[in-house]
Amino acid sequence: MIYLKCNACAHHNPSRSEFLTFCEKCGKKIENCFSNWKQKRPEGDFEAFQQEVGIYIKEEEPRESLKERYIKWAGRRGALVSLILVIGLAAVAGGYFGKKMVISIIYPKINKSWLYSTWETVVIGRQAVEISTPMHLGVNDQPLAPELMPLVEYAKSYRNRSEEGMQVMVNMFSFRANISNDLDLAATTAANEMQKEDDVSDLKYTTSHITQSGMDALLLQGTFNYKGSLRLSFYDLLLTRGQHRWEVGIRYRNDDKNASAAALRIIKSIHIK
């Protein structure tokens, strides 16, 4: 940077413009200021004045003290440690809250208006079952388990969209003539299949013999942990007649009283044609 030296106190004043006239330290007039120089060289400009009169002093970058260097190092280290902690906490929180997202996305509490609205009543399947639900049931056919394929002559499955807060599944099977279609065995098979699901743990249930559509039926009722984060309740109604079997499964949040009432209404609506 270019400076003008004060003859009175020898202070170097930064020469930033042609209007510098007095020393910023002692306040006395600077003899070699631009106005005095201009009187002698009317044709000269400020740049020429700077080159002729100004004193160039190279600016040195301030050196950091040992204390400042330590603070900067500690700051970087602290930032790194903080970043590691944030990432670690995010991973833990992500695993926990990621599971909790199931509550609001897959199994929110049902819409209370379902209890007071007109439901959809449909008759589905070749061995027809009539059922009333607050949501639409669509075809959900899946490949049968390898051990089940040789035993079944006909199978059909229906269910609703999973994000509605309640899952309703209707499965129908027609077994081959030489296959036993025992009701108690059907209940045991249904419970075993549920326990095999990857997302299901801590399954607890009771089994009740009831009459449905004038037929003997078994009703499984219980709870289980879903994905290790959410407790679900379920009903599983099983009916058999000859070689035909019907299974209606309902799942919903364990803390949703409205869903429990809706599930019972669905169970009561089931009628085998």
C-alpha positions as CSV (number, residue, x, y, z in Angstrom):
1,M,0.0,0.0,0.0
2,I,1.1,3.6,-0.7
3,Y,1.6,6.1,2.2
4,L,2.5,9.7,2.7
5,K,5.0,10.5,5.4
6,C,4.3,13.3,7.8
7,N,7.4,15.6,8.2
8,A,6.3,16.6,11.7
9,C,5.9,13.2,13.4
10,A,7.1,10.7,10.7
11,H,3.8,8.9,10.7
12,H,2.9,7.0,7.5
13,N,-0.6,8.0,6.4
14,P,-2.4,5.7,3.9
15,S,-2.8,7.6,0.7
16,R,-6.3,6.5,-0.4
17,S,-7.3,9.7,-2.2
18,E,-6.1,13.1,-3.3
19,F,-7.9,14.7,-0.4
20,L,-5.4,13.6,2.3
21,T,-4.0,16.8,3.7
22,F,-3.5,16.4,7.5
23,C,-1.7,13.7,9.4
24,E,-4.1,11.3,11.1
25,K,-1.8,11.0,14.1
26,C,-0.6,14.5,14.9
27,G,-3.1,16.6,12.9
28,K,-0.5,18.8,11.2
29,K,-0.5,19.5,7.5
30,I,1.4,17.0,5.3
31,E,3.9,19.1,3.3
32,N,4.0,16.7,0.3
33,C,0.2,16.3,0.0
34,F,-1.4,16.2,-3.4
35,S,-2.7,19.8,-3.4
36,N,0.9,21.1,-2.8
37,W,2.3,18.8,-5.5
38,K,-0.4,19.8,-8.0
39,Q,0.6,23.5,-7.7
40,K,4.0,22.5,-9.0
41,R,2.7,20.0,-11.7
42,P,-0.7,21.3,-12.9
43,E,-0.8,18.6,-15.6
44,G,-0.1,15.7,-13.2
45,D,-2.8,13.3,-11.9
46,F,-3.2,11.5,-8.7
47,E,-1.7,8.3,-10.0
48,A,1.5,10.2,-11.1
49,F,1.5,11.8,-7.6
50,Q,1.4,8.4,-6.0
51,Q,4.3,7.1,-8.0
52,E,6.5,10.2,-7.4
53,V,5.8,11.0,-3.8
54,G,4.1,8.0,-2.2
55,I,6.0,5.5,-0.1
56,Y,5.2,1.9,-1.0
57,I,5.1,-0.5,2.0
58,K,4.4,-4.2,1.5
59,E,1.7,-5.4,3.9
60,E,2.6,-8.4,6.0
61,E,0.0,-10.9,6.8
62,P,-0.5,-10.9,10.6
63,R,1.1,-14.0,12.2
64,E,-1.2,-16.1,14.3
65,S,-0.1,-16.5,17.9
66,L,0.3,-19.9,19.4
67,K,-3.0,-19.4,21.3
68,E,-4.8,-18.4,18.1
69,R,-3.4,-21.4,16.2
70,Y,-4.5,-23.7,19.1
71,I,-8.0,-22.3,19.1
72,K,-8.3,-22.8,15.3
73,W,-7.0,-26.4,15.6
74,A,-9.4,-27.1,18.5
75,G,-12.2,-25.5,16.5
76,R,-11.6,-27.8,13.5
77,R,-11.2,-30.8,15.8
78,G,-14.3,-29.8,17.7
79,A,-16.2,-29.4,14.4
80,L,-15.1,-32.8,13.3
81,V,-16.1,-34.4,16.6
82,S,-19.4,-32.6,16.4
83,L,-20.0,-33.8,12.8
84,I,-19.2,-37.4,13.9
85,L,-21.6,-37.1,16.8
86,V,-24.3,-35.6,14.6
87,I,-23.9,-38.4,12.0
88,G,-24.0,-41.0,14.8
89,L,-27.1,-39.6,16.4
90,A,-28.8,-39.2,13.0
91,A,-28.1,-42.9,12.3
92,V,-29.6,-43.9,15.7
93,A,-32.5,-41.5,15.4
94,G,-33.0,-42.5,11.8
95,G,-33.4,-46.1,12.7
96,Y,-35.8,-45.3,15.6
97,F,-37.9,-42.6,13.9
98,G,-37.7,-44.4,10.6
99,K,-39.6,-47.3,12.2
100,K,-42.0,-44.8,13.8
101,M,-42.8,-43.5,10.4
102,V,-44.8,-46.7,9.9
103,I,-47.4,-45.3,12.4
104,S,-48.2,-42.2,10.3
105,I,-47.7,-43.7,6.8
106,I,-48.8,-47.3,6.7
107,Y,-50.9,-47.5,9.9
108,P,-52.3,-44.1,10.8
109,K,-55.5,-44.1,12.9
110,I,-58.5,-44.7,10.7
111,N,-60.9,-41.9,9.7
112,K,-63.6,-41.7,12.4
113,S,-66.2,-40.9,9.7
114,W,-65.9,-44.6,8.6
115,L,-68.1,-45.5,11.5
116,Y,-70.9,-43.3,10.3
117,S,-70.6,-43.6,6.5
118,T,-72.2,-46.0,4.0
119,W,-69.9,-48.9,3.4
120,E,-69.2,-50.8,0.2
121,T,-70.8,-54.3,0.1
122,V,-69.4,-56.7,-2.5
123,V,-69.7,-60.4,-3.3
124,I,-66.3,-61.8,-4.4
125,G,-64.7,-65.0,-5.5
126,R,-66.0,-68.2,-7.2
127,Q,-67.0,-69.6,-3.9
128,A,-68.7,-66.3,-3.1
129,V,-68.3,-64.4,0.1
130,E,-70.2,-61.2,0.8
131,I,-68.4,-58.5,2.9
132,S,-69.0,-54.9,3.8
133,T,-66.0,-52.6,4.2
134,P,-65.3,-48.8,4.5
135,M,-62.7,-49.1,1.7
136,H,-62.4,-50.8,-1.7
137,L,-61.0,-54.3,-1.9
138,G,-59.0,-55.1,-5.0
139,V,-57.5,-58.3,-6.4
140,N,-54.3,-59.3,-4.6
141,D,-53.4,-62.7,-6.0
142,Q,-50.0,-64.0,-4.9
143,P,-48.1,-67.2,-5.8
144,L,-48.9,-70.0,-3.4
145,A,-46.3,-71.5,-1.1
146,P,-44.6,-74.5,-2.8
147,E,-45.9,-76.9,-0.1
148,L,-49.5,-75.6,-0.7
149,M,-49.6,-75.7,-4.5
150,P,-50.2,-79.5,-4.8
151,L,-53.1,-79.3,-2.4
152,V,-55.1,-76.4,-3.8
153,E,-57.3,-76.5,-6.9
154,Y,-58.4,-72.8,-6.8
155,A,-57.2,-69.7,-4.9
156,K,-58.2,-66.1,-4.9
157,S,-57.2,-63.1,-2.7
158,Y,-58.4,-59.6,-2.2
159,R,-57.2,-56.7,-0.1
160,N,-57.3,-52.9,0.3
161,R,-54.5,-50.4,0.0
162,S,-52.1,-50.6,3.0
163,E,-51.9,-46.8,3.7
164,E,-55.6,-46.5,4.8
165,G,-54.8,-47.3,8.5
166,M,-56.5,-50.7,8.4
167,Q,-55.6,-53.8,6.3
168,V,-58.4,-56.1,5.2
169,M,-57.5,-59.4,3.4
170,V,-59.9,-61.9,2.0
171,N,-58.4,-65.3,1.0
172,M,-60.4,-68.1,-0.6
173,F,-59.2,-71.7,-1.3
174,S,-60.7,-74.8,-2.9
175,F,-58.7,-77.9,-1.9
176,R,-58.4,-81.1,-3.9
177,A,-60.9,-83.9,-3.1
178,N,-58.4,-86.0,-1.2
179,I,-57.2,-83.1,1.0
180,S,-58.5,-82.7,4.6
181,N,-60.0,-79.2,5.2
182,D,-60.2,-79.2,9.0
183,L,-61.2,-75.9,10.6
184,D,-58.9,-76.3,13.6
185,L,-56.0,-77.1,11.3
186,A,-56.9,-74.0,9.2
187,A,-56.6,-71.8,12.3
188,T,-53.2,-73.4,13.3
189,T,-52.0,-72.9,9.7
190,A,-53.1,-69.2,9.7
191,A,-51.3,-68.5,13.0
192,N,-48.1,-70.3,11.8
193,E,-48.1,-68.3,8.5
194,M,-48.4,-65.1,10.5
195,Q,-45.5,-66.0,12.7
196,K,-43.3,-66.6,9.7
197,E,-43.7,-63.1,8.4
198,D,-40.5,-61.1,8.7
199,D,-42.2,-58.0,10.1
200,V,-44.2,-59.9,12.8
201,S,-42.9,-60.6,16.3
202,D,-44.3,-61.3,19.8
203,L,-47.5,-62.7,18.4
204,K,-50.2,-63.3,21.1
205,Y,-53.8,-64.5,20.3
206,T,-56.8,-66.4,21.5
207,T,-59.1,-68.6,19.4
208,S,-62.9,-68.7,19.7
209,H,-65.5,-71.0,18.1
210,I,-68.3,-68.9,16.7
211,T,-71.2,-69.3,14.2
212,Q,-71.0,-67.2,11.1
213,S,-73.5,-67.4,8.2
214,G,-75.0,-70.5,9.9
215,M,-71.6,-72.2,9.7
216,D,-69.0,-73.2,12.4
217,A,-66.2,-70.7,12.3
218,L,-63.0,-69.9,14.2
219,L,-62.1,-66.4,15.2
220,L,-58.5,-65.6,16.0
221,Q,-58.0,-62.3,17.9
222,G,-54.7,-60.9,19.2
223,T,-51.8,-58.5,18.8
224,F,-48.2,-58.5,17.5
225,N,-45.3,-56.2,17.0
226,Y,-44.9,-54.8,13.5
227,K,-41.4,-54.1,12.4
228,G,-40.3,-54.0,16.0
229,S,-41.9,-50.6,16.5
230,L,-45.7,-50.7,16.4
231,R,-48.2,-52.9,18.2
232,L,-51.0,-54.0,15.9
233,S,-54.3,-55.8,16.7
234,F,-55.8,-58.3,14.4
235,Y,-58.9,-60.5,13.7
236,D,-58.7,-63.6,11.6
237,L,-62.0,-65.3,10.7
238,L,-61.8,-68.8,9.3
239,L,-64.7,-70.7,7.8
240,T,-64.7,-74.1,6.0
241,R,-67.4,-75.9,4.0
242,G,-66.5,-79.1,2.2
243,Q,-63.3,-78.5,0.3
244,H,-63.7,-74.7,0.4
245,R,-62.0,-72.4,2.9
246,W,-62.5,-68.7,3.5
247,E,-60.2,-66.5,5.6
248,V,-60.8,-62.8,6.4
249,G,-57.9,-61.0,8.1
250,I,-58.0,-57.5,9.6
251,R,-55.1,-55.6,11.0
252,Y,-55.1,-52.1,12.6
253,R,-53.3,-50.1,15.3
254,N,-53.7,-51.5,18.8
255,D,-54.4,-48.0,20.2
256,D,-57.1,-47.2,17.7
257,K,-60.6,-47.7,19.3
258,N,-62.4,-46.6,16.2
259,A,-60.5,-49.2,14.1
260,S,-61.5,-51.9,16.6
261,A,-65.2,-51.0,16.3
262,A,-64.9,-50.9,12.5
263,A,-63.2,-54.3,12.5
264,L,-66.0,-55.9,14.4
265,R,-68.5,-54.4,12.0
266,I,-66.6,-55.9,9.1
267,I,-66.6,-59.4,10.8
268,K,-70.4,-59.2,11.4
269,S,-71.0,-58.3,7.8
270,I,-69.4,-61.5,6.4
271,H,-71.7,-63.9,4.7
272,I,-70.9,-67.0,2.7
273,K,-73.2,-67.5,-0.3
